[in-house]
Amino acid sequence: MDDDSPTLIRDTEQRVFVGSLAGTLRSSHPELRLDSVNGLHKFFWISKGNGRCMINGVTRSFGPNTVIFIPHDVPHRLELSSNVYGVVVTVDPNVAVVLPDHSVFMPILNLMDQKQIANRFDRISAEFNTTGIGRNLAVEYLVGLLSVHLARMAQKHFKEPQTNAAQRLMEAFVNMLEKDYRTGRTLAEYAKVLGVTPTHLTRVCQQVNGKSASRLIQERVLAEARMMLSNTDHKILEISNQLGFSSPAYFTRLFSAKQGQSPKAYRQTAQK
């Protein structure tokens, strides 16, 4: 076929991104972030290794052969062991395919189901890494087929999880945190808006997630700090101000204590 041949199909812009979770890889690309709400739907396939996943304030452990879907507006955080292998697929909400209407956390126990789901993710990855005509459209269609496959598996093997009062409080807390973590709001202020005492909020956080409420607040702010240091050229002063710290010096002290290196050193390492 020569260069003057008519185009048989018009591709879309790239709206699906695919990355690897192999080894200790922690991509710094914003579209592949493993935490927070960043406006993209996310599918994870954990083929090897283990970790913990917090979705809407509830933390669960996972092992190999686990598939996870997180809608674009749901707060989340993945903590991966160094031996994790797998795939993350992020999807722009404007993609015209039907996706699950709520989060999915599904350990796949049946060997045949494991092979089928692994094959779905392999096909998405393979198409993503081609340069052929209609590549972006093909990736989107394959994501739609993955969604249908997951829906059928969930209908066959899994029941809708029931939430309790503690989980509902956590969901309200992490959604509020996602909106307000840049304001410097204190634990007491979050608790007051939620209509509970700081002690009760801390107790529930510890019960559901194994972490205190103060730690969750701190971790969310520091996660954003790491992203900004890695992916922007904002000065330390600007990052400190945008994240609600009282001073750049306090931000630097806290970041250095928790991260093991100063913001400047972290940026230099991350951007290499």
WOMOLIN-V130232 format. One record per helix or strand of 3 or more residues. SS is the DSSP state (a for helix, b for strand). FROM is the first residue (numbers start at 1). TO is the last residue. If there is no record, write none. Layout:
# WOMOLIN-V130232
SS|FROM|TO + SS|FROM|TO
This chain:
# WOMOLIN-V130232
b|16|20 + a|30|32 + b|40|48 + b|51|55 + b|58|62 + b|66|70 + b|76|80 + b|85|92 + b|104|107 + a|111|128 + a|135|157 + a|165|183 + a|187|194 + a|198|209 + a|213|231 + a|236|242 + a|248|259 + a|263|270
